[in-house]
């Protein structure tokens, strides 16, 4: 050990200290110089025994002073660096702000709003109602008595015990369509009537590519004097062409529903093949896809709500919003609308 070694070590420490700016770097400097095993100052003190006896006390004092200097300076710098460090989770106000992520409405919500917008411009009232319903409003008032075979097509989930519904009547089942709201509205209002009733409905269907036990339906009803099948056809043609585009073709074909007579299914030309049907699996090579059911309101329905069937006529229709979404956007699996996969949901325009 010599004076020059002590001063050289002091100079090295001053240089390392000036470049260390973080608590971690300062602790690294401490380990380098003050560590018991391998520390530079500790090694310098161990070499004191090889110094000449006459200079040993003076060199020992210089080495200890250097150690105390290093300890003092490091303690001060580490304490200052830790005091300046922001607490965990602190926000650096000097950084540019982050653009917030905007949400996206669900495609079924977008389509429902589009349908409601079209009918609102036609002067239709938008009516919502309880999903818990009683058998009278869900079946019997719609010309479906307990033994009617049409009930098999609308098998639903029954409640273990009746509960009081939002409409005030004892509910016994989950509604299979929104037609019950048509009955409830007509019970309390006289013609003319012009409304649509959107909402969730429930049926005992297996979950597959085109069916789900719960889906969203929209039904429409018009009642008045002199209402004819031509009014039904004209309204639905305007609605569907605005929803799908002027290039899509439409057709009516006879069908059966217990609450309408006559009844008709409405088909729309297939968008996948342009209505040609050539090698098209979507329309099964027919060029047409069923979109909704409709018809003139059955006189028995008017009698159930106290309307005079000899004076008033009307028409009604019903369609599933999920099925309409499949046809409008070319989606092949209805289950995609419920899996909440953002890669799928973000494809749809606002």
DRENDO-1510 file (C-alpha; in Angstrom, 1 decimal, always signed):
<recs>
REC; n; res; u; v; w
REC; 1; UNK; +0.0; +0.0; +0.0 .
REC; 2; UNK; +1.2; +3.5; -0.8 .
REC; 3; UNK; -0.1; +7.1; -0.8 .
REC; 4; UNK; -0.4; +7.0; -4.6 .
REC; 5; UNK; -2.6; +3.8; -4.4 .
REC; 6; UNK; -5.0; +5.5; -1.9 .
REC; 7; UNK; -5.3; +8.7; -4.1 .
REC; 8; UNK; -5.8; +6.6; -7.2 .
REC; 9; UNK; -8.6; +4.7; -5.5 .
REC; 10; UNK; -10.1; +8.0; -4.3 .
REC; 11; UNK; -10.1; +9.4; -7.9 .
REC; 12; UNK; -11.7; +6.2; -9.3 .
REC; 13; UNK; -14.4; +6.4; -6.7 .
REC; 14; UNK; -15.1; +10.1; -7.5 .
REC; 15; UNK; -15.4; +9.2; -11.2 .
REC; 16; UNK; -17.8; +6.2; -10.6 .
REC; 17; UNK; -19.9; +8.3; -8.2 .
REC; 18; UNK; -20.4; +11.1; -10.7 .
REC; 19; UNK; -21.7; +8.7; -13.3 .
REC; 20; UNK; -24.1; +6.8; -11.0 .
REC; 21; UNK; -27.5; +8.5; -11.0 .
REC; 22; UNK; -30.0; +5.9; -9.8 .
REC; 23; UNK; -30.3; +4.1; -6.5 .
REC; 24; UNK; -29.4; +0.8; -8.2 .
REC; 25; UNK; -26.3; +2.2; -9.7 .
REC; 26; UNK; -25.2; +3.8; -6.4 .
REC; 27; UNK; -25.7; +0.5; -4.6 .
REC; 28; UNK; -23.4; -1.1; -7.3 .
REC; 29; UNK; -20.7; +1.5; -6.5 .
REC; 30; UNK; -21.1; +0.6; -2.8 .
REC; 31; UNK; -20.6; -3.1; -3.5 .
REC; 32; UNK; -17.6; -2.4; -5.7 .
REC; 33; UNK; -15.7; -0.4; -3.1 .
REC; 34; UNK; -17.1; -1.5; +0.3 .
REC; 35; UNK; -18.0; -5.1; -0.1 .
REC; 36; UNK; -16.4; -7.4; +2.5 .
REC; 37; UNK; -15.4; -9.9; -0.2 .
REC; 38; UNK; -13.8; -8.3; -3.2 .
REC; 39; UNK; -14.4; -4.6; -2.3 .
REC; 40; UNK; -11.6; -2.3; -3.4 .
REC; 41; UNK; -11.3; -0.5; +0.0 .
REC; 42; UNK; -11.4; -3.8; +1.8 .
REC; 43; UNK; -8.6; -5.1; -0.4 .
REC; 44; UNK; -6.6; -2.0; +0.3 .
REC; 45; UNK; -6.9; -2.4; +4.1 .
REC; 46; UNK; -5.9; -6.1; +3.8 .
REC; 47; UNK; -2.7; -5.0; +2.0 .
REC; 48; UNK; -1.8; -2.7; +4.9 .
REC; 49; UNK; +0.2; -5.5; +6.6 .
REC; 50; UNK; +2.8; -5.4; +3.8 .
REC; 51; UNK; +3.5; -1.8; +4.3 .
REC; 52; UNK; +6.7; -0.7; +6.2 .
REC; 53; UNK; +6.2; -0.5; +10.0 .
REC; 54; UNK; +7.2; +3.2; +10.1 .
REC; 55; UNK; +4.5; +4.3; +7.6 .
REC; 56; UNK; +1.8; +1.8; +8.5 .
REC; 57; UNK; -0.1; +4.0; +11.0 .
REC; 58; UNK; -0.3; +6.9; +8.6 .
REC; 59; UNK; -1.4; +4.7; +5.7 .
REC; 60; UNK; -3.9; +3.0; +7.9 .
REC; 61; UNK; -5.4; +6.4; +8.9 .
REC; 62; UNK; -5.6; +7.5; +5.2 .
REC; 63; UNK; -7.3; +4.2; +4.2 .
REC; 64; UNK; -9.9; +4.5; +7.0 .
REC; 65; UNK; -10.6; +8.1; +6.1 .
REC; 66; UNK; -11.2; +7.1; +2.5 .
REC; 67; UNK; -13.6; +4.3; +3.6 .
REC; 68; UNK; -15.5; +6.8; +5.8 .
REC; 69; UNK; -15.6; +9.3; +3.0 .
REC; 70; UNK; -17.0; +6.7; +0.6 .
REC; 71; UNK; -19.6; +5.5; +3.0 .
REC; 72; UNK; -20.8; +9.1; +3.8 .
REC; 73; UNK; -21.0; +10.2; +0.2 .
REC; 74; UNK; -22.8; +7.0; -0.9 .
REC; 75; UNK; -25.3; +7.2; +1.9 .
REC; 76; UNK; -26.1; +10.9; +1.1 .
REC; 77; UNK; -26.4; +10.2; -2.7 .
REC; 78; UNK; -28.6; +7.1; -2.2 .
REC; 79; UNK; -30.9; +8.9; +0.2 .
REC; 80; UNK; -31.2; +11.8; -2.2 .
REC; 81; UNK; -31.9; +9.6; -5.3 .
REC; 82; UNK; -34.6; +7.6; -3.4 .
REC; 83; UNK; -36.3; +10.8; -2.3 .
REC; 84; UNK; -36.4; +12.1; -5.8 .
REC; 85; UNK; -37.8; +8.8; -7.2 .
REC; 86; UNK; -41.6; +9.1; -7.8 .
REC; 87; UNK; -43.8; +6.7; -5.8 .
REC; 88; UNK; -45.0; +3.5; -7.3 .
REC; 89; UNK; -48.0; +4.1; -9.7 .
REC; 90; UNK; -47.2; +7.9; -10.0 .
REC; 91; UNK; -48.2; +9.6; -13.2 .
REC; 92; UNK; -45.5; +11.5; -15.1 .
REC; 93; UNK; -47.3; +14.7; -16.1 .
REC; 94; UNK; -44.6; +15.6; -18.6 .
REC; 95; UNK; -45.5; +12.6; -20.8 .
REC; 96; UNK; -48.0; +12.9; -23.7 .
REC; 97; UNK; -51.5; +11.7; -22.9 .
REC; 98; UNK; -52.7; +8.2; -24.0 .
REC; 99; UNK; -55.6; +8.0; -26.5 .
REC; 100; UNK; -58.5; +6.3; -24.6 .
REC; 101; UNK; -59.9; +3.2; -26.2 .
REC; 102; UNK; -63.4; +3.8; -27.5 .
REC; 103; UNK; -66.1; +1.1; -27.1 .
REC; 104; UNK; -68.1; -0.3; -30.0 .
REC; 105; UNK; -71.7; -1.1; -29.9 .
REC; 106; UNK; -72.7; -4.8; -30.5 .
REC; 107; UNK; -73.7; -5.6; -34.1 .
REC; 108; UNK; -77.1; -6.8; -32.9 .
REC; 109; UNK; -77.7; -3.5; -31.1 .
REC; 110; UNK; -76.7; -1.7; -34.3 .
REC; 111; UNK; -79.1; -3.7; -36.4 .
REC; 112; UNK; -81.9; -3.3; -33.9 .
REC; 113; UNK; -81.4; +0.5; -33.8 .
REC; 114; UNK; -81.4; +0.5; -37.6 .
REC; 115; UNK; -84.7; -1.4; -37.8 .
REC; 116; UNK; -86.3; +0.9; -35.2 .
REC; 117; UNK; -85.1; +4.0; -37.1 .
REC; 118; UNK; -86.7; +2.8; -40.3 .
REC; 119; UNK; -90.1; +2.1; -38.7 .
REC; 120; UNK; -90.0; +5.3; -36.6 .
REC; 121; UNK; -89.8; +7.3; -39.8 .
REC; 122; UNK; -92.9; +5.4; -41.0 .
REC; 123; UNK; -94.8; +6.6; -37.9 .
REC; 124; UNK; -94.6; +3.3; -35.9 .
REC; 125; UNK; -94.6; +3.3; -32.1 .
REC; 126; UNK; -91.7; +1.3; -30.5 .
REC; 127; UNK; -93.1; -0.8; -27.7 .
REC; 128; UNK; -91.2; -2.9; -25.1 .
REC; 129; UNK; -92.6; -5.2; -22.5 .
REC; 130; UNK; -92.0; -8.0; -20.0 .
REC; 131; UNK; -90.0; -11.1; -20.9 .
REC; 132; UNK; -92.0; -13.0; -18.2 .
REC; 133; UNK; -95.4; -13.7; -19.6 .
REC; 134; UNK; -98.6; -15.6; -18.9 .
REC; 135; UNK; -100.2; -18.3; -21.2 .
REC; 136; UNK; -103.1; -16.2; -22.1 .
REC; 137; UNK; -101.2; -13.3; -23.6 .
REC; 138; UNK; -98.5; -15.5; -25.0 .
REC; 139; UNK; -100.7; -18.2; -26.6 .
REC; 140; UNK; -104.5; -18.2; -26.0 .
REC; 141; UNK; -105.2; -14.6; -27.0 .
REC; 142; UNK; -103.3; -15.3; -30.2 .
REC; 143; UNK; -105.6; -18.2; -31.2 .
REC; 144; UNK; -103.5; -20.9; -29.7 .
REC; 145; UNK; -105.5; -22.8; -27.1 .
REC; 146; UNK; -103.8; -25.4; -24.8 .
REC; 147; UNK; -104.3; -28.2; -27.3 .
REC; 148; UNK; -103.2; -26.3; -30.4 .
REC; 149; UNK; -100.4; -28.1; -32.3 .
REC; 150; UNK; -98.7; -24.8; -33.1 .
REC; 151; UNK; -97.6; -24.7; -29.4 .
REC; 152; UNK; -95.2; -27.5; -30.2 .
REC; 153; UNK; -93.2; -25.2; -32.4 .
REC; 154; UNK; -92.9; -22.6; -29.6 .
REC; 155; UNK; -92.0; -24.9; -26.7 .
REC; 156; UNK; -90.6; -22.7; -24.0 .
REC; 157; UNK; -89.3; -22.6; -20.4 .
REC; 158; UNK; -92.0; -22.6; -17.7 .
REC; 159; UNK; -91.5; -21.2; -14.2 .
REC; 160; UNK; -91.6; -23.5; -11.2 .
REC; 161; UNK; -94.2; -21.1; -9.7 .
REC; 162; UNK; -96.0; -18.1; -11.0 .
REC; 163; UNK; -94.4; -14.7; -10.3 .
REC; 164; UNK; -95.8; -11.2; -10.6 .
REC; 165; UNK; -94.7; -9.8; -14.0 .
REC; 166; UNK; -93.9; -6.2; -14.8 .
REC; 167; UNK; -97.3; -5.9; -16.4 .
REC; 168; UNK; -99.0; -6.9; -13.1 .
REC; 169; UNK; -100.3; -10.4; -14.1 .
REC; 170; UNK; -99.1; -13.7; -12.8 .
REC; 171; UNK; -96.3; -14.9; -15.2 .
REC; 172; UNK; -95.8; -18.6; -15.8 .
REC; 173; UNK; -93.3; -18.8; -18.7 .
REC; 174; UNK; -90.6; -17.0; -20.7 .
REC; 175; UNK; -92.2; -15.5; -23.7 .
REC; 176; UNK; -91.7; -17.2; -27.1 .
REC; 177; UNK; -92.4; -14.0; -29.1 .
REC; 178; UNK; -93.2; -10.4; -28.5 .
REC; 179; UNK; -96.8; -10.8; -29.8 .
REC; 180; UNK; -98.0; -10.6; -26.2 .
REC; 181; UNK; -97.2; -6.9; -26.2 .
REC; 182; UNK; -99.5; -6.5; -29.2 .
REC; 183; UNK; -102.3; -8.1; -27.2 .
REC; 184; UNK; -101.6; -5.9; -24.2 .
REC; 185; UNK; -101.5; -2.7; -26.2 .
REC; 186; UNK; -104.8; -3.5; -28.0 .
REC; 187; UNK; -106.5; -4.3; -24.7 .
REC; 188; UNK; -105.8; -0.8; -23.6 .
REC; 189; UNK; -106.0; +1.2; -26.8 .
REC; 190; UNK; -108.5; +1.6; -29.6 .
REC; 191; UNK; -107.6; +1.6; -33.3 .
REC; 192; UNK; -105.8; +2.8; -35.3 .
REC; 193; UNK; -102.7; +0.9; -34.1 .
REC; 194; UNK; -99.2; +1.1; -35.7 .
REC; 195; UNK; -96.4; -0.4; -33.6 .
REC; 196; UNK; -93.3; -2.6; -33.5 .
REC; 197; UNK; -92.3; -4.6; -30.4 .
REC; 198; UNK; -88.6; -5.6; -30.2 .
REC; 199; UNK; -87.1; -7.7; -27.4 .
REC; 200; UNK; -85.6; -10.9; -26.2 .
REC; 201; UNK; -87.7; -14.1; -26.6 .
REC; 202; UNK; -87.0; -17.7; -25.5 .
REC; 203; UNK; -87.6; -21.1; -27.0 .
REC; 204; UNK; -86.4; -24.6; -26.3 .
REC; 205; UNK; -84.1; -24.8; -29.3 .
REC; 206; UNK; -80.7; -26.5; -29.5 .
REC; 207; UNK; -77.7; -24.2; -29.9 .
REC; 208; UNK; -76.4; -24.6; -33.5 .
REC; 209; UNK; -75.3; -22.6; -36.5 .
REC; 210; UNK; -78.8; -20.9; -36.9 .
REC; 211; UNK; -80.6; -21.5; -33.6 .
REC; 212; UNK; -80.2; -20.3; -30.0 .
REC; 213; UNK; -82.5; -20.8; -27.0 .
REC; 214; UNK; -82.6; -17.0; -26.6 .
REC; 215; UNK; -82.8; -14.5; -29.4 .
REC; 216; UNK; -84.0; -11.0; -30.3 .
REC; 217; UNK; -87.2; -10.6; -32.2 .
REC; 218; UNK; -89.1; -7.6; -33.6 .
REC; 219; UNK; -92.8; -7.9; -34.5 .
REC; 220; UNK; -95.0; -5.3; -36.1 .
REC; 221; UNK; -98.7; -4.6; -36.0 .
REC; 222; UNK; -101.0; -2.3; -38.0 .
REC; 223; UNK; -104.8; -2.2; -37.3 .
REC; 224; UNK; -107.4; +0.2; -38.7 .
REC; 225; UNK; -110.3; +0.4; -41.1 .
REC; 226; UNK; -109.6; -0.7; -44.6 .
REC; 227; UNK; -106.1; -2.2; -43.9 .
REC; 228; UNK; -105.3; -4.7; -46.7 .
REC; 229; UNK; -102.7; -7.2; -47.7 .
REC; 230; UNK; -101.4; -4.5; -50.1 .
REC; 231; UNK; -100.5; -2.3; -47.2 .
REC; 232; UNK; -98.6; -5.2; -45.6 .
REC; 233; UNK; -96.7; -6.0; -48.8 .
REC; 234; UNK; -95.8; -2.3; -49.5 .
REC; 235; UNK; -94.6; -1.6; -46.0 .
REC; 236; UNK; -92.4; -4.7; -45.8 .
REC; 237; UNK; -90.9; -4.1; -49.3 .
REC; 238; UNK; -90.0; -0.6; -48.4 .
REC; 239; UNK; -88.5; -1.7; -45.0 .
REC; 240; UNK; -86.5; -4.7; -46.4 .
REC; 241; UNK; -85.1; -2.8; -49.4 .
REC; 242; UNK; -83.9; +0.0; -47.2 .
REC; 243; UNK; -82.3; -2.5; -44.8 .
REC; 244; UNK; -80.7; -4.7; -47.4 .
REC; 245; UNK; -80.5; -2.5; -50.5 .
REC; 246; UNK; -82.5; -1.8; -53.7 .
REC; 247; UNK; -80.8; -4.6; -55.6 .
REC; 248; UNK; -82.3; -7.4; -53.4 .
REC; 249; UNK; -85.4; -9.0; -54.7 .
REC; 250; UNK; -88.4; -10.0; -52.5 .
REC; 251; UNK; -91.2; -12.5; -52.8 .
REC; 252; UNK; -94.3; -13.6; -50.8 .
REC; 253; UNK; -95.3; -17.2; -50.6 .
REC; 254; UNK; -98.2; -18.8; -48.7 .
REC; 255; UNK; -97.7; -20.1; -45.2 .
REC; 256; UNK; -99.6; -20.7; -42.0 .
REC; 257; UNK; -99.7; -19.0; -38.6 .
REC; 258; UNK; -102.5; -19.4; -36.1 .
REC; 259; UNK; -102.8; -15.7; -35.4 .
REC; 260; UNK; -102.9; -14.5; -39.1 .
REC; 261; UNK; -105.1; -15.5; -42.0 .
REC; 262; UNK; -104.0; -15.4; -44.8 .
REC; 263; UNK; -100.4; -15.9; -43.9 .
REC; 264; UNK; -97.2; -15.5; -45.9 .
REC; 265; UNK; -93.5; -16.0; -45.6 .
REC; 266; UNK; -91.3; -13.3; -47.1 .
REC; 267; UNK; -88.1; -14.4; -48.9 .
REC; 268; UNK; -85.2; -12.2; -49.9 .
REC; 269; UNK; -82.8; -13.0; -52.8 .
REC; 270; UNK; -79.6; -14.6; -51.6 .
REC; 271; UNK; -76.8; -12.1; -51.3 .
REC; 272; UNK; -74.1; -14.7; -51.6 .
REC; 273; UNK; -74.9; -15.8; -55.1 .
REC; 274; UNK; -76.9; -12.8; -56.3 .
REC; 275; UNK; -80.1; -14.8; -56.4 .
REC; 276; UNK; -78.9; -17.2; -59.0 .
REC; 277; UNK; -78.6; -20.2; -56.7 .
REC; 278; UNK; -75.6; -21.6; -58.6 .
REC; 279; UNK; -73.5; -23.8; -56.3 .
REC; 280; UNK; -74.6; -21.8; -53.3 .
REC; 281; UNK; -74.8; -23.5; -49.9 .
REC; 282; UNK; -76.3; -20.5; -48.1 .
REC; 283; UNK; -79.6; -20.6; -50.1 .
REC; 284; UNK; -79.3; -24.3; -50.8 .
REC; 285; UNK; -79.2; -23.5; -54.6 .
REC; 286; UNK; -82.7; -21.9; -54.6 .
REC; 287; UNK; -81.6; -18.3; -54.8 .
REC; 288; UNK; -84.0; -17.3; -52.0 .
REC; 289; UNK; -83.7; -17.1; -48.2 .
REC; 290; UNK; -86.6; -16.8; -45.7 .
REC; 291; UNK; -86.5; -13.5; -43.8 .
REC; 292; UNK; -89.8; -13.2; -41.9 .
REC; 293; UNK; -93.3; -14.4; -41.4 .
REC; 294; UNK; -96.4; -12.2; -41.9 .
REC; 295; UNK; -100.1; -12.1; -42.6 .
REC; 296; UNK; -103.5; -10.5; -41.9 .
REC; 297; UNK; -104.5; -10.5; -38.3 .
REC; 298; UNK; -106.9; -13.4; -37.5 .
REC; 299; UNK; -110.5; -12.3; -36.5 .
REC; 300; UNK; -110.2; -14.4; -33.3 .
REC; 301; UNK; -107.3; -12.2; -32.1 .
REC; 302; UNK; -109.5; -9.1; -32.6 .
REC; 303; UNK; -112.3; -10.8; -30.6 .
REC; 304; UNK; -109.9; -11.6; -27.8 .
REC; 305; UNK; -109.0; -7.9; -27.4 .
REC; 306; UNK; -112.5; -6.5; -27.9 .
REC; 307; UNK; -112.0; -5.2; -31.5 .
REC; 308; UNK; -114.9; -5.6; -34.0 .
REC; 309; UNK; -113.5; -7.9; -36.7 .
REC; 310; UNK; -116.2; -6.7; -39.1 .
REC; 311; UNK; -115.0; -3.1; -38.8 .
REC; 312; UNK; -111.3; -3.4; -38.4 .
REC; 313; UNK; -108.6; -5.3; -40.2 .
REC; 314; UNK; -104.9; -5.4; -39.7 .
REC; 315; UNK; -101.6; -7.1; -40.5 .
REC; 316; UNK; -98.6; -8.3; -38.5 .
REC; 317; UNK; -95.1; -9.6; -39.1 .
REC; 318; UNK; -92.3; -11.1; -37.0 .
REC; 319; UNK; -88.6; -11.5; -37.7 .
REC; 320; UNK; -85.5; -12.6; -35.7 .
REC; 321; UNK; -82.8; -9.9; -35.5 .
REC; 322; UNK; -80.0; -12.5; -35.2 .
REC; 323; UNK; -81.2; -14.3; -38.4 .
REC; 324; UNK; -81.5; -10.9; -40.2 .
REC; 325; UNK; -77.9; -10.1; -39.1 .
REC; 326; UNK; -76.7; -13.4; -40.6 .
REC; 327; UNK; -78.2; -12.5; -43.9 .
REC; 328; UNK; -77.2; -8.9; -43.9 .
REC; 329; UNK; -73.5; -9.4; -43.1 .
REC; 330; UNK; -73.0; -12.9; -44.5 .
REC; 331; UNK; -72.2; -14.5; -41.1 .
REC; 332; UNK; -72.5; -18.3; -41.1 .
REC; 333; UNK; -72.6; -19.0; -37.3 .
REC; 334; UNK; -75.2; -17.3; -35.0 .
REC; 335; UNK; -73.1; -18.3; -32.0 .
REC; 336; UNK; -70.4; -15.7; -33.0 .
REC; 337; UNK; -72.7; -12.9; -31.9 .
REC; 338; UNK; -72.6; -14.2; -28.3 .
REC; 339; UNK; -68.9; -15.3; -27.9 .
REC; 340; UNK; -67.7; -11.7; -27.3 .
REC; 341; UNK; -64.7; -12.1; -29.6 .
REC; 342; UNK; -63.5; -8.6; -30.3 .
REC; 343; UNK; -61.8; -9.8; -33.6 .
REC; 344; UNK; -65.3; -10.6; -34.8 .
REC; 345; UNK; -67.3; -7.7; -33.2 .
REC; 346; UNK; -65.0; -4.9; -34.4 .
REC; 347; UNK; -65.6; -5.8; -38.1 .
REC; 348; UNK; -69.1; -4.2; -38.1 .
REC; 349; UNK; -69.6; -0.5; -39.0 .
REC; 350; UNK; -71.1; +1.9; -36.6 .
</recs>
